[in-house]
Amino acid sequence: MKWQNTRQAFSMLTAIFVIVLMATVAMLVMNLSGKMVKGTTAQFQREQAALLANSYTEYAVMAVSANDRNTTVNCLTDIDGNNIIMPESNGGYQVRVRIAYIGHTSEVDSCAGTRTFSDDVETRGSPLNIIVDAYVEYKDLDHHDPDNAPWITYHKRTLQKI
């Protein structure tokens, strides 16, 4: 009779050990999958910010090309966009584009008094160049407190000949 109780106790200890081992493996798998989801979300947001920066850079180049700089009020220096994608979330994506001009005074015209990098280029007829700084800001969706998540900024600088 004593031998049978020992065998049942050994089976009980083995079952408890297997359950604890399986629970530990399950916790590790859940932890790893959570980290993978967070990494995928962060990568998606960064790619989305890069695509928005590219789009707004192209839009700024197109807008400067179409802009008439011969008048005194038409100097294009800023393009802003707020709550572009997912506005129902905490702010979505906010885009700020800043444009600086490089070129001869006759090319820069009304933009000479604004954010001009240089307007004393010696060669007349040299093309107008612009520096486009695109800033895309977004909040981390996986932050433990989404309402107080810090803004993450993606910056792209482009030098473009017009």
Secondary structure as a PSIPRED ss2 file (coil, helix, strand):
# PSIPRED VFORMAT (PSIPRED V4.0)

   1 M C   1.000  0.000  0.000
   2 K H   0.000  1.000  0.000
   3 W H   0.000  1.000  0.000
   4 Q H   0.000  1.000  0.000
   5 N H   0.000  1.000  0.000
   6 T H   0.000  1.000  0.000
   7 R H   0.000  1.000  0.000
   8 Q H   0.000  1.000  0.000
   9 A H   0.000  1.000  0.000
  10 F H   0.000  1.000  0.000
  11 S H   0.000  1.000  0.000
  12 M H   0.000  1.000  0.000
  13 L H   0.000  1.000  0.000
  14 T H   0.000  1.000  0.000
  15 A H   0.000  1.000  0.000
  16 I H   0.000  1.000  0.000
  17 F H   0.000  1.000  0.000
  18 V H   0.000  1.000  0.000
  19 I H   0.000  1.000  0.000
  20 V H   0.000  1.000  0.000
  21 L H   0.000  1.000  0.000
  22 M H   0.000  1.000  0.000
  23 A H   0.000  1.000  0.000
  24 T H   0.000  1.000  0.000
  25 V H   0.000  1.000  0.000
  26 A H   0.000  1.000  0.000
  27 M H   0.000  1.000  0.000
  28 L H   0.000  1.000  0.000
  29 V H   0.000  1.000  0.000
  30 M H   0.000  1.000  0.000
  31 N H   0.000  1.000  0.000
  32 L H   0.000  1.000  0.000
  33 S H   0.000  1.000  0.000
  34 G H   0.000  1.000  0.000
  35 K H   0.000  1.000  0.000
  36 M H   0.000  1.000  0.000
  37 V H   0.000  1.000  0.000
  38 K H   0.000  1.000  0.000
  39 G H   0.000  1.000  0.000
  40 T H   0.000  1.000  0.000
  41 T H   0.000  1.000  0.000
  42 A H   0.000  1.000  0.000
  43 Q H   0.000  1.000  0.000
  44 F H   0.000  1.000  0.000
  45 Q H   0.000  1.000  0.000
  46 R H   0.000  1.000  0.000
  47 E H   0.000  1.000  0.000
  48 Q H   0.000  1.000  0.000
  49 A H   0.000  1.000  0.000
  50 A H   0.000  1.000  0.000
  51 L H   0.000  1.000  0.000
  52 L H   0.000  1.000  0.000
  53 A H   0.000  1.000  0.000
  54 N H   0.000  1.000  0.000
  55 S H   0.000  1.000  0.000
  56 Y H   0.000  1.000  0.000
  57 T H   0.000  1.000  0.000
  58 E H   0.000  1.000  0.000
  59 Y H   0.000  1.000  0.000
  60 A H   0.000  1.000  0.000
  61 V H   0.000  1.000  0.000
  62 M H   0.000  1.000  0.000
  63 A H   0.000  1.000  0.000
  64 V H   0.000  1.000  0.000
  65 S H   0.000  1.000  0.000
  66 A H   0.000  1.000  0.000
  67 N C   1.000  0.000  0.000
  68 D C   1.000  0.000  0.000
  69 R C   1.000  0.000  0.000
  70 N C   1.000  0.000  0.000
  71 T C   1.000  0.000  0.000
  72 T C   1.000  0.000  0.000
  73 V C   1.000  0.000  0.000
  74 N C   1.000  0.000  0.000
  75 C C   1.000  0.000  0.000
  76 L C   1.000  0.000  0.000
  77 T C   1.000  0.000  0.000
  78 D E   0.000  0.000  1.000
  79 I E   0.000  0.000  1.000
  80 D E   0.000  0.000  1.000
  81 G E   0.000  0.000  1.000
  82 N C   1.000  0.000  0.000
  83 N C   1.000  0.000  0.000
  84 I C   1.000  0.000  0.000
  85 I C   1.000  0.000  0.000
  86 M C   1.000  0.000  0.000
  87 P C   1.000  0.000  0.000
  88 E C   1.000  0.000  0.000
  89 S C   1.000  0.000  0.000
  90 N C   1.000  0.000  0.000
  91 G C   1.000  0.000  0.000
  92 G C   1.000  0.000  0.000
  93 Y C   1.000  0.000  0.000
  94 Q E   0.000  0.000  1.000
  95 V E   0.000  0.000  1.000
  96 R E   0.000  0.000  1.000
  97 V E   0.000  0.000  1.000
  98 R E   0.000  0.000  1.000
  99 I E   0.000  0.000  1.000
 100 A E   0.000  0.000  1.000
 101 Y E   0.000  0.000  1.000
 102 I E   0.000  0.000  1.000
 103 G C   1.000  0.000  0.000
 104 H E   0.000  0.000  1.000
 105 T H   0.000  1.000  0.000
 106 S H   0.000  1.000  0.000
 107 E H   0.000  1.000  0.000
 108 V H   0.000  1.000  0.000
 109 D H   0.000  1.000  0.000
 110 S H   0.000  1.000  0.000
 111 C H   0.000  1.000  0.000
 112 A H   0.000  1.000  0.000
 113 G H   0.000  1.000  0.000
 114 T C   1.000  0.000  0.000
 115 R C   1.000  0.000  0.000
 116 T E   0.000  0.000  1.000
 117 F E   0.000  0.000  1.000
 118 S E   0.000  0.000  1.000
 119 D C   1.000  0.000  0.000
 120 D E   0.000  0.000  1.000
 121 V C   1.000  0.000  0.000
 122 E C   1.000  0.000  0.000
 123 T C   1.000  0.000  0.000
 124 R C   1.000  0.000  0.000
 125 G C   1.000  0.000  0.000
 126 S C   1.000  0.000  0.000
 127 P C   1.000  0.000  0.000
 128 L C   1.000  0.000  0.000
 129 N E   0.000  0.000  1.000
 130 I E   0.000  0.000  1.000
 131 I E   0.000  0.000  1.000
 132 V E   0.000  0.000  1.000
 133 D E   0.000  0.000  1.000
 134 A E   0.000  0.000  1.000
 135 Y E   0.000  0.000  1.000
 136 V E   0.000  0.000  1.000
 137 E E   0.000  0.000  1.000
 138 Y E   0.000  0.000  1.000
 139 K E   0.000  0.000  1.000
 140 D C   1.000  0.000  0.000
 141 L C   1.000  0.000  0.000
 142 D C   1.000  0.000  0.000
 143 H C   1.000  0.000  0.000
 144 H C   1.000  0.000  0.000
 145 D C   1.000  0.000  0.000
 146 P H   0.000  1.000  0.000
 147 D H   0.000  1.000  0.000
 148 N H   0.000  1.000  0.000
 149 A C   1.000  0.000  0.000
 150 P C   1.000  0.000  0.000
 151 W E   0.000  0.000  1.000
 152 I E   0.000  0.000  1.000
 153 T E   0.000  0.000  1.000
 154 Y E   0.000  0.000  1.000
 155 H E   0.000  0.000  1.000
 156 K E   0.000  0.000  1.000
 157 R E   0.000  0.000  1.000
 158 T E   0.000  0.000  1.000
 159 L E   0.000  0.000  1.000
 160 Q E   0.000  0.000  1.000
 161 K E   0.000  0.000  1.000
 162 I C   1.000  0.000  0.000
